[in-house]
Amino acid sequence: MSRSIQALAYARPSALTTEGSAGLLGLETSGGLTPVGREAHPQFFAGFLSSPQAAARGLLAVADVAAARYYQRTLRASLDPVVTAGGDRLRFESFSGCCGVYARLDVLPEGLDGADTGHGTTNVDVNNPLREALSRLSGDEPLHLRVGPDELAVTTLDGPVVEKKVPLPDRWLRGFAESQVITAAFDLRAELSAAEAVRFLRSLPRTTATGSGSAGRAPLWVAPAGRTLRPTTRPVPGAVCLPGPERLAALQRVLRHATALRVYGPAGHDGAATAAAWEVAMPGMRLTLTLSPEPSRGFSGEGAVLEALAGDEAAADADLVSVLLSWEPRIDIADLAAQSGLSPQRVRAALTRLGTAGRVGYDAADAAYFHRELPYDAHRAEARNPRLTAARTLLADGAVHLHAPAATAGSGTATVRSGERHYQVREAAGGVLSCTCQWWADYRGRRGPCKHALAVRMARRDRTTTATPSTTTADSTATAAGDTR
């Protein structure tokens, strides 16, 4: 796994202290982006939390996921959560070290009291002493939250006093993008009351029989049954996949504050394991865990972003759409389409591409994208995506032969030479490309296109692009010669 090192510099450690009868939770920030540009220690919020205990335990749950691996647990994993201020709410996000669980705590406007919320994205320090202090927090005493340095610190700091260097695998970068695209296709599949939510979640196993997670075991499914969910080993109609139920352990942190449990998943499935999102609603906030289709299968290899990355059109559209983003907590696609002059479909493809740089996320509860700016190289996840890189190599090597004539580009069959073998790629109904390779035989498009199909898609787009000017030139020449056909 390719890795780089992310250096985080905090002005001082985050801490939970007491002043009189009120608690003071100071979350220190590192290297954030704001509407005015990059800041070393941005401040996004200074005010009170409406539900202090719920917020503290929700933040701990996000930190739990950031420090966890649910597959190959012997490897180290630790990355400070990311916080995005959207003008009316705070979103805390993290990814597990194995890239199979995405966690987000949304502290909504009704959960924040007495202060304006800024705009921007940064990492926040969640250290072990802070975790212990948050775990001990009890009662409903007022809790003041500060995200970023206080005014005194801003004027007196000589430099960072806390530095962290954490590994940042390429899989994590791709995982943020893949999970956002996959979640955008989810619908609400089930909703449980607080009592039923607690009963169901506490009935789930918290550990696995092996240290590698539940790899190799058949996925668990859950189906609505009256007021609750009924576990089943078969993907019956209406069921939602729950592979590796122990990966929902972080939700245990907030169960005493739960008001509802909502489950989001794809509208349909063919019996194969799928991703799903599990949301615990609390007063003024919600905690969501999104699970990959298998504990051993990280989001990074799902291939949901490949089609958007394959064409130059999406790149140009993304540049245009990125200028129009302004830290909205909910991105209105119709509004972006009107501002940009693009179709809603092209706006969605542009948002998918922006997601590969961590610039947008997706909230299933709002059924909307939101703007954020993760500190990642915009081209890194794309450049190091194995299938995309392999497809471009095939195209550059002249290994793609399109059988359809230029006049019918976008349909028919193609042959792709890869090594000593030749693969047949065919377009099915709905524009889906199938292939005779082993990847297609194993996944049938459930994990995105194979490298051969991706290369064919790019070759057809290239041919369409080059054919259009040629046709125009020929028509102009014929008209000039007096041809009135």
N, C-alpha and C positions, 0 to 999 in steps of 0.2 A: 504494500500500500504506500503510495507516494505521500510524503508529509512535508510540511513546512513548519516553521516555528512562529507562533503569534506572540509578540511581546506586548504585555499589558502593563501600564504604569499608572498607579493610583496615588493620589495625593496623601492618603493615609488609609488605614484599614476601615472597612465598613464596621459599624458597631451599633448595638442596642444599649442605650443608657437610660437613666431615669432622672427627671428633673421635677421635683415636687411630686405630684400625684400622676404626672403624665410620663409616658415613655417616649423616647426619641430614637427613631430608627433612621440612621444615616447611611445611605447606600452611595459609595464612592464610584465615580465614573472614570472611564479611560478612553481617550481617543475617539470622540463621537463626531458625527456629521449633523449639522443643523442647517436651517435655511440661510444662514450667513456664512456657511462654510465649515471647515473642520475646526474643532476646538479640542484642546487637550483634556479638559475636565468640564464638560457641559453640565448645566443645571436644568433639569426638566420639571421638577415639582418640589414644592415645600408647603405642606398642609397636612390635614388630618385624614386618617382612614376611618370610614364609617363602620367597618367590621374588622377591628385590629387582629383578632385571633384568626379569623378566616384568611386574611391577607398574609399573615405570618406563615401559616401552614401551607398556603398555596405557593408562596415563594420557596419554602422548603421542598415542596414536591417538585418544582421545576429544577431546583438544585440537585435533588436526588437523581433525576434523569440525567442531568449533565455529568454526574460523577459515576454513572452506572454503565455496565455492559451486560446485556441480557444474553449474549452469545460470546463464546470464548472469553469467559469472565476473568481469566488470569491476566489479560492484558490491561494496561493502565488506561484510564479515561478520566479526563477532568477538563472542563472548559467553563469559564464563568458565563452565567446567563447573559443574554442580550436584552436590553430594554428599549422599547420604542415609545416615544411620546407623540400622540396623534392629535394634540390640541384639546381633546376632551377625555382621553383615557390613557392608561399605561398598559403596555403589553410586554410581559416577560417571557422569553423564549429560550429553549435549549434543545439539544439533540443528544441522544445517548452515544456512547463511544462506539457501539456496534452499528450505528446508523439505522437502527430498526424502530426507534421510538422518538417521536417529536412531541415536545411538551410546550404548552403555552398557558400562562395565566393572564387573563384580561381583567384589569381593574377598571370597571366602567365608570361613567360620570357619576352615577349615584353612589359609588364606592369611595369617591374622593370628595373631600369637604374643605371648603374655605380657601381655595387657591386656584389660580389658573394653571393649566397644564401646557408645557412648552411643546416644541416640535423637534424631533431628531432621533437618532439611534446611537447607542453606545453599549459597551460591556459594563457590568456592575460587579463589584467585588463581593463574593459570598464566601467568606472564610470559615474555618471550623469554629472559632469562638463565637462568631455571629450565629452559626447554625445552632450551637448549643443554647445560646441566649434566646433565640426564637422558639426553640423547642420548649423552653421553660415558661414562655409567656402565658399568663393565665388571667382570667377576669376580663372585664370589659372596660378597663381604664383607657382613657384617651391615648392614642398613639399618633405621634407626629411623624410623618414620613418626609424625608428629604432625599431626593434623587439628584446627586451632584453636590459640590462643595457649598458651604454656607458663605455668606458675604464676607465674613471675617477671614475665612480660609482663602478666598479668592485674592484678597489684598495682601496676605502675609506669606503665602507659600513661596518657598525658594526653589522647589523642584519636587519631583515624585519621591516618596519615601518607601513605597511598596511596589515591587516589580515582580511580575510573574511571566514565565515563559512556558507556553503550553503547546503541545503538538496540534497541528491543524491538518488532518488528513484530507486529501482531495475528495474522498467519499463523502465527508460531511458537507462539503460545499455543494456537491451534486444532490445530496439528500435533501437539503433545504428546498431546492428547486423542484425536485421530483415530488416531494410530499405536498407542496403547494398545488401543483398541477393535478395530482391525483385527487386531492380533497375537493377541488373545484367541481368534480363530477359527482359529489356525494349529495344525497338527500337525507332528510330526517327519517329514520326507519323505526324508531321506538322511543317512548318517553315514559319514565317511571317516577312515581312519587318519591319523596324523601325516604319514607319507611321502606318501601320496596327496593329502592336503590341501595340502601345500607344492607338489607338482607341479601340481596343478590351479590353485591361486590364482596361481602364478607364470606360468602360461600365458595368463592373462587380459590384455587390453590395459589400459594405464595411462593412456592419453590418448585424446582423441577428435579427429576430423578438423576440427571446428569449435569455436569458442570458446563456443558455446551448448550444448555437450553433444551428446547423440545424439538430439535432438528430430527427429522425422520419420522415423527409421529403425525398421525392424521390430524388435521386442524379441527378445533372445536367450533361449533356453530351455536348461535342462540336465536330463538324464534319468539316473537311476542306471544304470550299466553295469558290472556286476561289482563291483570294489572302488573304482571311481572314478565320476566324472560325465562324461557325454558331451554336449558342446554341440550344439544343434540349432536350426534356424530355425523348426521346427514344434512346436506344443504337443502333443506325443505324450502318450498316457496315462502318468500318473505324473511328468510333467515339472514342473519348478519354473521360474518366470519369473526371468530375470536381466537386466532392462533397464539399460543403462548399466553394464556390468561394471567400468568404470574407477572407479565409486563405491566399490568394495571395496578401493581402494588403501590405506586406513588399516590394513587387516589385515596388510599386508606388515610393519608394525612388529613384530609378535609371532610371526611364523612360526617363528623358531628355537626358540621355547618351546612350540609347539603340540603337544598330545597327541591332538587330534581336531578335525574340522570337522563341524558339524551344520547342516543346512539345514531351516528351518521354512517352511511355506507353507499356503495353504488346501487343504482336502480335495479340492476340485474346481474346475474353471474351464470356461468355454465358448470357450476359445481367445483371449480378450482378456487383455491384460497384467494381472498382479496384483502385489501387494507380496509380499515374502519377507524372512525374517530369516536372517542368516548368523552363526553363532557359532563362534568359535575357543576351544576348551577348552585351558587351561593349568594347571599345578600350582597348586591353591588358588584359581583364579579363571577367569573366562571373559569374553571380549570379544565383543559382539554388535553388528552393524550391520543395521538394518532399512531396506530400500530401498523407495521409493514405486514405483508401477507404471510410471512413465516419468520420465526425468531432468527433463523440463520440467513435470512435474506434482507439485506439493508435496502433502504429506499434508493440508494445511489444507482442501482442496476436496473431500475424499473423501466427506463427508456421512454417515459412519458413526454420528455422535452425534446426528443430527437427530431421530430418532424419540424418543430418550430426553429430549431437550430440549423436545419439543413439548407435553408434558402437565404439568399441575400436580401429578399424583400422584407423578411421579418427583422433583419438587422437594421435596415433603414427605418422601418416603422418603429422599432424600439427606440432609436435615437430621437425620433419625433415625439413619441409618447412620453419619454423620460423627462423632456422639457416641461411637460404639462403637469407632471406629478407635483403635489404640494403638501405632502405629509397628511393626506386625508385618511381618517380612520376607516372610511368606506369609499372605495373607488367606484364611481358611477361609469360603467362602460359606455352607456348611451351618451353621456355628457362628453367623455373622451372622444368618442366617435365624431360627435358634432364639432368639437374644437379642432380635431386633427384632420377632418375630412376623410377618415378611413372608415371602412365598414366595421361593424362590431366584431366580426370574425377576425379581421386583421388586428384589431385592438387586442383581442384575447391572445392571439399569437405573439404580439409584441410584449404583452405582460408576461407570457410564458418565458420569453427570451430574457426579459428583465429579471425574472425570478432566478435565472441561472447565476446572476451576479448578486443575489440576495436583496434585490431592490423592491420586491413586492412579496407579500404573503397572502394567504387566503383564509378567511374566517367562515367556517361552515355555518355557524349560528346566524351570522348576518347575510350569508350567501353572497359575499362580496370580497374583493381583493382589498388590501390595505398597503399603504406606502411605508417602506422602511429602507434603511441603507446599512446593510451589513458590511463590515470592513474587509471585503474580499475583492480580489482582482477580477474585474468584469469579464476578462477573457480566459481566466484560468480554468474554470470548470468546463468550459466549452473545449478548450485546447487539449485537455487531458481526459476527455471522454473517449474511452477505448473504441466503441462502435463508430462514433462519429469520425474519429481519426482514421480508422481502418477504411471507412467508406470513402473518404476523401482520397486516401492512397489508391484505392481501386480505380477511382475516377481518373486520377492523375496518370495512372499507369496504362490507361486505355483498355481496362479490363471489362468495360461495360459495352455490350452490343444490343442496341434497341432494334427489335424486329418491326415495330410499327413505323410507318412512314411519317415524315414530319407533319403532314396534314392532320394526322390523328394522334399526335403526341399526347401522352397522358393515358393511353389505353394500350391493350395488347400485351405482348410478352417481351421478355428480354433475357439475354444470357450473360452471366457474370463469371469471368475466369478468376478463380482464387487458388493460388498455388497450382497443383496439378489437376484440380477438379473444375468442372463447369456446373453452374447452378442455374436453374430456370426460375425466373421471377414472373409471376402472373398477377394481373390486377383483377380483384374480385369486385362484387357489388359494393358500392359505397366507397370505392377508391382504395380499399385495403390491399396491400401487396403481400402475396404469399410467396414462399420460396421452398425449394427442395432441399435446403440445408437442415442440419440437425437442430439448430436453434429454433427454427419455425416448427419442426416436428415436436419439440419439447414444450413450447410455450404458445403456439398458435396465435401470436400477436398480443398475448396478455402482458408481455414485458417490452412492448414497443417493437419496432422493426429490427430485423437483423441487418448486419452491415451490407449485405448484398442488396436487399430491398432499399436501404437508405441510399446506396450509390445509384441505383436505378432512378429513384425519385429525384436526386440531384441532377442526373444526366438529362432527364426529361425536362426539368426546369431550364437547364442550360440551353437545350435545343429549342425550346419554345421562345426563349429570350433572343437567341440569335436568328431564328427563323423569321420573326416578325419584321425586323428592319429590312431583311432581304426581300420579303414579299412587297413591302411598301416601295422599295426602290424599283422593283420590277414593274409594279403597277404605274409608277410615275413615268418610267421609260416608255411603256406602252402608250400612255396617254399623250406624251409628247410626240410620239410618232403618228398620232392620229388614229390609234386603235380604239374603237368604241365598243368593244365586246362587253 
